[in-house]
Each structure stands twice: as structure tokens, then as C-alpha cells.
Amino acid sequence: MNTVKRAADSLPAAAMMALVEGRIVEAIRAVREAEDLGFREAKKIVERYIMCDAALRAQWVARREASRQVLGRIVRVMLLLLAGYVLYRVFRP
């Protein structure tokens, strides 16, 4: 945990660039390579850095909300298709 706190203060330049561009996975990968950490520790470092930076946090929250909305639409369409198929199979002449 001490490593997470220390490394969150100074992210590698590649990780910072990736975060500014909105590529969180690339930022985690850059931290893993630079700090020689596992995925979980690198992810904690990147998330802690995002939570400390207001602009990045707002961007991250907005992207997460947009993803949830898209997923919700996909689920609704799939349910409608499933309901249509069931009705077709039940009431087919």
C-alpha cells in the first residue's frame, strides 16, 4: 500500500499522457512497466491519481456514465428482441 501512495504522487509521463487522452488501460500499462508492479497495484495508483485530479475525475465519471447509458440501451433492445421472438413463437399460426 505504501508503494501505491508513493507512486500515485508521481505517475510516469506516458501514463499522464494516456490519462489526458482518456486511455486508462494504457495508463495502467505504463505504470506497470515503469514501476514493475502487478495489475492490481498499478490500477490502484492510476485510480488514486484520477481521484486526486478534478478534471480527470470529471472526465472519468462522464465516460463511465456514457458507457452505462449505452449498455442500458443495448440491454433494452435485446429484451425487446427476446420478447418479440417469444411472442412470435407463442402466437405463430
Residue, then its C-alpha position, 0 to 999 in steps of 0.5 A: m500500500n505504501t508503494v501505491k501512495r508513493a507512486a500515485d504522487s508521481l505517475p510516469a509521463a506516458a501514463m499522464m499522457a494516456l490519462v489526458e487522452g482518456r486511455i486508462v488501460e494504457a495508463i495502467r500499462a505504463v505504470r506497470e512497466a515503469e514501476d514493475l508492479g502487478f495489475r492490481e497495484a498499478k490500477k490502484i495508483v492510476e485510480r488514486y491519481i484520477m481521484c486526486d485530479a478534478a478534471l480527470r475525475a470529471q472526465w472519468v465519471a462522464r465516460r463511465e456514465a456514457s458507457r452505462q447509458v449505452l449498455g442500458r440501451i443495448v440491454r433494452v433492445m435485446l429484451l425487446l428482441l427476446a420478447g418479440y421472438v417469444l411472442y412470435r413463437v407463442f402466437r405463430p399460426 
